[in-house]
Amino acid sequence: MPLSFVKEGEPGVIHKVGGREETRRFLEGLGFVTGGVVTVISRIGGSLIVNVRDARVAIGRDMANKILVN
């Protein structure tokens, strides 16, 4: 399921990072890599605040839809 559908506070394991090559590289640079654990901290408007690799990152809903988690 896309990261944007994960409930706040629930950890998920990243299964796949989709999108164009440049988008995947950008997200992987932020720490969104296959097998990594990501937790949605909060939602503000159309953005999500997530915890990935012990860092908090804000991403838009369109980017969150490209990150598939189990």
C-alpha positions as CSV (number, residue, x, y, z in Angstrom):
1,M,0.0,0.0,0.0
2,P,1.2,3.6,-0.6
3,L,2.8,5.4,2.3
4,S,0.1,8.0,2.2
5,F,-2.4,5.4,3.4
6,V,-0.4,4.3,6.5
7,K,-1.9,5.4,9.8
8,E,0.0,7.8,12.1
9,G,2.3,6.0,14.5
10,E,2.3,2.7,12.6
11,P,5.7,1.6,11.2
12,G,6.0,0.2,7.7
13,V,8.7,-1.6,5.8
14,I,9.5,0.0,2.4
15,H,8.7,-2.6,-0.3
16,K,9.3,-0.4,-3.4
17,V,10.1,3.1,-4.4
18,G,8.4,4.0,-7.7
19,G,8.4,7.0,-10.1
20,R,10.9,8.2,-12.6
21,E,14.6,7.6,-12.1
22,E,15.3,11.1,-10.8
23,T,12.4,10.8,-8.3
24,R,13.7,7.4,-7.0
25,R,17.2,8.8,-6.5
26,F,15.9,11.8,-4.7
27,L,13.8,9.7,-2.3
28,E,16.6,7.2,-1.8
29,G,18.9,10.1,-0.9
30,L,16.4,11.0,1.9
31,G,16.6,7.5,3.2
32,F,13.6,5.8,1.5
33,V,15.3,2.6,0.5
34,T,13.8,-0.9,0.0
35,G,13.8,-2.8,3.3
36,G,13.9,0.4,5.4
37,V,11.4,1.2,8.2
38,V,9.3,4.3,7.9
39,T,6.8,5.7,10.4
40,V,4.2,8.5,9.7
41,I,4.5,11.0,12.5
42,S,1.8,13.5,11.4
43,R,-0.2,14.9,8.5
44,I,-0.2,18.6,7.8
45,G,-2.4,19.7,4.9
46,G,-1.2,17.7,1.9
47,S,2.2,16.8,3.5
48,L,3.3,14.0,5.7
49,I,6.0,14.2,8.4
50,V,7.7,10.8,8.5
51,N,10.5,9.3,10.5
52,V,13.0,7.4,8.4
53,R,16.6,6.5,9.4
54,D,16.2,8.3,12.7
55,A,15.4,11.6,10.9
56,R,12.1,13.4,10.4
57,V,11.3,14.3,6.8
58,A,8.4,16.2,5.2
59,I,7.2,14.9,1.9
60,G,4.1,15.7,-0.2
61,R,1.3,13.3,-0.8
62,D,2.3,12.8,-4.4
63,M,5.8,11.6,-3.3
64,A,4.3,9.5,-0.5
65,N,2.1,7.7,-3.1
66,K,5.3,6.5,-4.9
67,I,6.6,4.8,-1.7
68,L,5.0,1.3,-1.3
69,V,5.1,-0.2,2.2
70,N,4.1,-3.6,3.7
